[in-house]
């Protein structure tokens, strides 16, 4: 595994961890906010992952 692959993997796991944190926080948000976060999650994950 070269350095580029490692940083991609780190980015991906970081994005995944971030999405888990957001998913954990979701119940605290009002429904409208929750819908916005859920809509944004796939985009956020894809923009940070390779």
C-alpha positions in Angstrom: 0.0 0.0 0.0 1.5 3.3 -1.0 1.1 6.7 0.7 -1.7 7.8 -1.7 -3.7 4.7 -1.0 -3.3 5.2 2.8 -4.4 8.8 2.7 -7.5 7.8 0.6 -8.3 5.1 3.1 -7.8 7.5 6.0 -10.1 10.1 4.3 -12.7 7.4 3.7 -12.7 6.1 7.2 -12.8 9.7 8.4 -15.8 10.5 6.3 -17.4 7.3 7.5 -16.7 8.2 11.1 -18.1 11.7 10.5 -21.3 10.2 9.0 -21.7 8.0 12.1 -21.3 11.0 14.4 -23.9 12.9 12.4 -26.2 9.9 12.4 -25.8 9.7 16.2 -26.7 13.4 16.5 -29.7 13.2 14.1 -32.4 12.4 16.7 -31.6 15.7 18.5 -32.4 17.8 15.4 -35.9 18.8 14.3 -37.3 16.7 11.4 -36.6 19.4 8.8 -33.0 19.6 9.8 -32.8 15.8 9.9 -34.1 15.6 6.3 -31.4 18.1 5.2 -28.6 16.2 6.9 -29.8 12.9 5.4 -29.9 14.4 2.0 -26.4 15.8 2.4 -24.8 12.7 3.9 -24.1 10.7 0.6 -22.7 13.9 -1.0 -20.4 14.6 2.0 -19.2 11.0 2.0 -18.5 10.9 -1.7 -16.8 14.2 -1.8 -14.3 13.1 0.9 -13.9 9.5 -0.3 -12.1 8.6 -3.5 
